[in-house]
Amino acid sequence: MEWGHADRQGDVRLCVSELATNAVLHAVPPGREFCLSVVADGSLLRVEVRDSGDGHPRVLYPGTEECRGRGLLLVTSVADDFGVVVHNPGKTVWAEFKSD
């Protein structure tokens, strides 16, 4: 990656995909969009997805027979930190990655 986080490239891509997909599927009301930001500051890279939808994302632990619901579980497994900032309207869901 151009920002010096090549060691975390797969993790960052996975989290961008999961957070953006969650926004599209669960949090963006019809006629609205979401915003993806990626910010690097030294050894820290932060991915943020802001939407205007209701609800608060939560990590699920689906059974082995379930076909869905593992996105945020994956994010929390590979990111160094994860959180949600509530806005009115909407929220920002973020994940952070530290580089070696």
Backbone as a ProteinNet text record, in pm:
[ID]
protein_1_A
[PRIMARY]
MEWGHADRQGDVRLCVSELATNAVLHAVPPGREFCLSVVADGSLLRVEVRDSGDGHPRVLYPGTEECRGRGLLLVTSVADDFGVVVHNPGKTVWAEFKSD
[TERTIARY]
83.9	0	88.3	44.5	123.5	146.8	65.4	75.6	162.6	237.2	329.7	267.1	154.2	87.7	71.7	172.1	165	143.8	195	180.6	35.8	-51.9	-191.9	-289.6	-238.2	-318.9	-443	-429.1	-543.4	-646.8	-599.4	-690	-769	-699.7	-764.9	-868.9	-834.6	-929.4	-1052.7	-1032.7	-1146.1	-1238.5	-1181.9	-1264.3	-1334	-1267.5	-1334	-1454.4	-1435.6	-1545	-1660	-1629.8	-1734.8	-1809.6	-1737.5	-1803.1	-1887.6	-1836	-1913.9	-2036.2	-2020.3	-2133.5	-2239.9	-2199.9	-2296.8	-2373.2	-2304	-2372	-2477.1	-2442.1	-2535.1	-2654.2	-2627.7	-2733.9	-2822.1	-2764.5	-2836.8	-2856.9	-2785.1	-2783.2	-2808.4	-2820.4	-2839.7	-2985	-3060.8	-3200	-3206.5	-3316.1	-3330	-3306.7	-3231.3	-3202.8	-3083.5	-3019.6	-2902.8	-2779.3	-2664.3	-2537.9	-2460.1	-2344.3	-2253.3	-2119.1	-2034.5	-1903.1	-1794.9	-1696.5	-1582.2	-1460.5	-1391	-1267.4	-1157.8	-1037.9	-919.7	-814.6	-768.4	-674.1	-552.8	-434.4	-310.1	-241.2	-193.3	-121.1	-6.4	109.7	224.4	201.3	209	193.5	47.9	-45.9	-187.4	-266.1	-348.1	-437.6	-579.8	-669.7	-808.1	-903.5	-994	-1099.7	-1229.9	-1304.8	-1432.4	-1540	-1657.4	-1773.7	-1884.7	-1928.3	-2035.1	-2162.7	-2273.3	-2403.1	-2505.4	-2625.2	-2730.3	-2844	-2818.5	-2922.5	-2934.3	-3046.9	-3070.2	-2996.3	-3006.3	-2950.5	-2806.6	-2763	-2627.3	-2568.9	-2458.5	-2401.4	-2356.6	-2373.2	-2327.1	-2265.4	-2168.7	-2100.5	-2191.9	-2216.2	-2298.2	-2208.9	-2259.5	-2188.9	-2282.6	-2300.4	-2396.3	-2349.9	-2448.3	-2417.7	-2356.3	-2305.6	-2237.3	-2330.7	-2458.9	-2555.9	-2598.4	-2568.7	-2608.3	-2519.5	-2580.3	-2508	-2465	-2511.8	-2485.4	-2447	-2409.5	-2392	-2251.9	-2151	-2014	-1926.9	-1983.3	-1902.7	-1828.9	-1900.1	-1832.8	-1747.3	-1781.1	-1695.2	-1559.8	-1562.4	-1437	-1359.9	-1430.2	-1364.1	-1295.5	-1366.3	-1306.2	-1193.8	-1193.6	-1087.6	-957.3	-965.9	-843.7	-798.3	-889.2	-851.1	-791.8	-709.5	-653	-750.4	-844.4	-947.5	-1068.1	-1184.7	-1310.6	-1407.2	-1490.9	-1588.3	-1693.1	-1784	-1894.8	-1908.7	-1924.5	-1953	-2092	-2183.7	-2321.3	-2333	-2404.2	-2432.5	-2584.3	-2627.2	-2769.7	-2786.6	-2818.9	-2854.6	-2732.8	-2750.3	-2653.4	-2541.3	-2433.8	-2319.4	-2196.6	-2081.2	-1956.9	-1906.5	-1885.1	-1827.8	-1682.8	-1589.3	-1448.1	-1368.9	-1256	-1159.6	-1019.5	-931	-793.8	-694.1	-583.3	-478.2	-343.7	-262.4	-128.4	-31.4	68.1	170.3	295.1	367.7	494.6	603.7
-117.5	0	123.6	224.6	345.6	420	395.2	470.4	400.3	298.5	232.5	125.9	70.6	-32.1	-161.7	-193.6	-311.3	-440.1	-444.1	-563.5	-589	-489.6	-502.5	-491.4	-495.6	-471.2	-561	-688.8	-779.6	-748.6	-718.1	-683.8	-556.4	-455.3	-327.7	-348.3	-420.4	-444.9	-519.2	-619.2	-695	-602.6	-518.7	-430.5	-322.7	-267.1	-171.2	-238	-357.8	-429.7	-457.4	-504.7	-538.6	-414.9	-308.4	-188	-120.7	-115.2	-56.4	-141.5	-271.6	-361.2	-346.9	-339.3	-321	-190.2	-85	43.1	30.3	-32.2	-46	-134.5	-246.6	-342.6	-302.7	-233.9	-214.6	-69.1	25.1	155.9	275.3	255.8	369.9	373.6	471.6	484.1	511.2	474.3	499.8	647.4	670.7	806.1	870.6	799.6	854.3	771.4	822.6	756.2	737.6	671.5	662.5	720.3	747.7	805.1	715.1	680.7	600.9	691.4	686.8	763.2	667.7	690	616.3	721.1	718.9	820	749.6	791.7	738.1	846.8	809.2	901.7	824.2	834	758.3	609.3	537.1	392	347.9	443	411.7	442.9	347.8	367.5	346.4	438.4	431.7	431.9	337.1	325.7	367.3	459.2	505	496.6	449.5	450.5	523.4	636.3	715.3	697.8	676.8	664.6	746.2	756	834.4	746.9	617.8	525.2	513.3	456.4	429	302.5	272	147.3	160.8	61.9	57.3	-79.1	-81.5	-209.6	-289.3	-418	-503.8	-629.7	-680.6	-802.8	-920.4	-1003.9	-1123.5	-1247.1	-1351.5	-1479.3	-1586.8	-1589.4	-1682.7	-1827.4	-1916.9	-2059.4	-2104.2	-2224.1	-2276.2	-2292.2	-2303	-2318.5	-2185.3	-2073.8	-1941.4	-1899.4	-1838.8	-1794.2	-1647.9	-1574.9	-1431.8	-1395.8	-1268.1	-1215.5	-1220.3	-1244.9	-1254.9	-1132.9	-1032.5	-918.8	-846.1	-802.1	-728.4	-819.7	-946.4	-1042.7	-1051.4	-1053	-1051.3	-922.1	-809.7	-679.9	-677	-717.5	-713.5	-815	-917.9	-1019.1	-972.2	-890.7	-851.4	-708.5	-621.1	-482.3	-475.2	-374.5	-354	-284.6	-209.8	-144.1	-120.9	-106.9	-93.5	-15.6	67.1	139.8	206.9	274.9	344.6	481.6	585.3	720	755	788.8	819.4	966.9	993.9	1129.4	1145	1265.1	1286.5	1354.4	1284.2	1143.1	1055	928.1	826.7	799	746.8	703.1	687.4	679.1	643.1	515.3	413.5	286.7	287.5	259.7	270.7	148.6	129.6	25.5	84.2	48.8	98.5	-15.3	15.7	-81.4	-18.8	-89.7	-43.9	-116.5	-42.6	-101.1	-128.3	-230.5	-264.2	-166
0	0	0	-65.4	-80.9	50.2	150.5	275.1	377.8	337.7	427.8	515.8	477.7	556.7	476.5	396.7	309.4	389	511.3	593.4	635.9	624.1	665.4	548	425.8	306.6	300.2	322.4	317.8	425	546.2	656	625.7	573.2	542.3	433	328.9	219.1	268.9	351.3	405.6	484.6	568.9	652.4	571	471.4	383	318.3	267.7	202.6	298.4	416.3	513.1	562.4	596.5	647.2	539.1	416.9	307.8	275.6	273.5	247.1	354.7	479.8	588.4	572.5	532.7	512.5	403.2	292.1	180.5	218.2	284.1	314.4	432.4	532.2	657.1	700.2	642.7	706.6	615.9	487.5	398.8	353.7	401.9	357.2	206.7	141.7	-1.7	-34.8	-143.2	-186.6	-118.5	-26.9	42.1	9.5	48	20.7	149.9	139.3	252.5	209.7	308	281.7	340.3	259.1	302.7	312.1	426	444.9	489.5	437.8	482.3	515.6	640.5	687.3	747.2	705.3	760.9	842	959.6	1046.1	1109.1	1047.4	1097	1082.1	1193.3	1189.2	1203.6	1207.3	1225.4	1098.5	1055.6	942.7	992.8	959.8	1007.4	888.3	887.2	787.4	855.4	791.1	846.4	739.3	777.9	689.9	764.5	706.2	767.3	685.8	755.8	690.3	766.9	712.6	777.8	828.1	839.4	882.7	1033.1	1074.4	1216.2	1258.1	1383.7	1434.2	1476.9	1549.7	1601	1564.7	1488.5	1449.6	1571.2	1563.1	1672.1	1614.8	1684.7	1644	1676.4	1575.5	1593.5	1596	1655	1660.6	1606	1472	1414.1	1424.8	1422.3	1423.8	1292.7	1291.6	1173.2	1054.3	1077.7	969.1	908.2	974.7	925.9	808.6	707.7	588.6	596.8	696.3	707.1	850	868.1	1002.1	1058.8	976	1026.5	996.2	928.1	883.3	993	1095.5	1203.4	1290.1	1296	1365.6	1295.1	1162.3	1085.7	1109.8	1107.2	1128.9	1264.9	1369.8	1503.5	1519.1	1435.5	1442.1	1379	1272.5	1201.9	1230.9	1272.9	1303.5	1444.3	1467.7	1601	1694.4	1637.5	1717.5	1628.2	1690	1617.2	1703.9	1640.2	1718.9	1633	1701.3	1637.2	1702.9	1621.3	1669.2	1617.9	1708.6	1671.9	1634.4	1524.7	1477.6	1469.5	1440.6	1418.4	1283.8	1177.9	1173.7	1149.1	1175.5	1136.1	1233.7	1176.6	1256.3	1168.2	1231.8	1165.5	1230.2	1149.2	1195.8	1149.5	1240.7	1207.3	1253.8	1187.5	1224.5	1207.6	1299.8	1295.5	1283.8	1215.5	1190.3	1221.9	1296.7	1329	1239.8	1190.3	1104.2	1185.8	1143.4	1212.2	1179.1
[MASK]
++++++++++++++++++++++++++++++++++++++++++++++++++++++++++++++++++++++++++++++++++++++++++++++++++++

